[in-house]
Amino acid sequence: MNAVPIVYLIFNRPEVTRRSFEVLRALRPARLLVVADGPRPNIPEDAEKCRLTREIATAVDWPCQLQTDFSETNLGLKPRIVSGLNWAFTQVEAAIVIEDDCLPDATFFRFAAEMLEKFRDDRRIMCVSANNFQEGRRRTEDDYYFSRYPHCWGWATWRRAWRHFDPDLKLWPRLREGGWLRDILQDEAAVPYWQGIFDRCAAGKINSWAFPWTYSCWVQSGLTVLPNQNLVQNIGFGKDGTNTTSADNPASHLTVSPLSFPLRHPAWVIRDAAADAFTQYRQYAPPALPRWKRALRRLRAAFNLGR
């Protein structure tokens, strides 16, 4: 499992980087590609923080092919991650991607490696993730299921999938007018939420690469492999986070449960619509609905998904 290249995304947080790098040190990957943004010119302390973070993230003391892609200027969250991953996938065919504030369980790396190999040539699958937001609900007796949501707190993909990434949502105006989201979501109430997200992404009003990645996977009818138990903790919530600023967010307290091997594989490749409905109404509550209707839909989802 340590033969799979790791892409490690860092910026200016030495403390969280120190913790996540210890996970990588224990794994001892044979190839590590470190991507870093540069310091912000209006934040004097950034220069030292970025220097120290890079020092931590490259302190490789095991046999390893270390490659770096460091920006000397500040590109910003979305451009830096996009350009860094574009660079990484010119170097490797497949990789596990870890951001500095994500602490995956050790079993995630073996899980991701097996999934990258199993679905290497299966173009239905775009992504493998460490995330599970089912709040303890086990959907099947297998160790993973298929979802439309490419969660990215510890994930993996292939060059053949990343080449479809469209950071600018070029086709969105045509897809929006054609009612395409209804076809994908098959949930009228969820459409306003995602339409609003993609509208703002296309207009440059959301500093996120993850929403365009979701869009890009959906455009290809791509599925994500999700474990039936959560394999990652995000330690980046708080004032230093970019899109994870609230330490009160329930997602900041997710428990981690290791997988057991050998894995139990599903007999089919079919999206778990029930699990996705639960995710939609727990993680992405449609804002266009009144609060009581959102609560009712979450309640219905919980009862319908209790298998």
Sequence and secondary structure as in RCSB ss.txt:
>XXXX:A:sequence
MNAVPIVYLIFNRPEVTRRSFEVLRALRPARLLVVADGPRPNIPEDAEKCRLTREIATAVDWPCQLQTDFSETNL
GLKPRIVSGLNWAFTQVEAAIVIEDDCLPDATFFRFAAEMLEKFRDDRRIMCVSANNFQEGRRRTEDDYYFSRYP
HCWGWATWRRAWRHFDPDLKLWPRLREGGWLRDILQDEAAVPYWQGIFDRCAAGKINSWAFPWTYSCWVQSGLTV
LPNQNLVQNIGFGKDGTNTTSADNPASHLTVSPLSFPLRHPAWVIRDAAADAFTQYRQYAPPALPRWKRALRRLR
AAFNLGR
>XXXX:A:secstr
 TTS EEEEE S HHHHHHHHHHHHHH  SEEEEEE    TT TTHHHHHHHHHHHHT   SS EEEEEE SS  
 HHHHHHHHHHHHHHH SEEEEEETTEEE HHHHHHHHHHHHHTTT TTEEEEES   STT   SSSSEEEES  
  SSEEEEHHHHTT  TT TTHHHHHHTTHHHHHH  GGGHHHHHHHHHHHHTT S  SHHHHHHHHHHTT EEE
EESS  EEE   STT SS   TT GGGG       SS    SS  B HHHHHHHHHHHS  TTS HHHHHHHHHH
HHHHT  
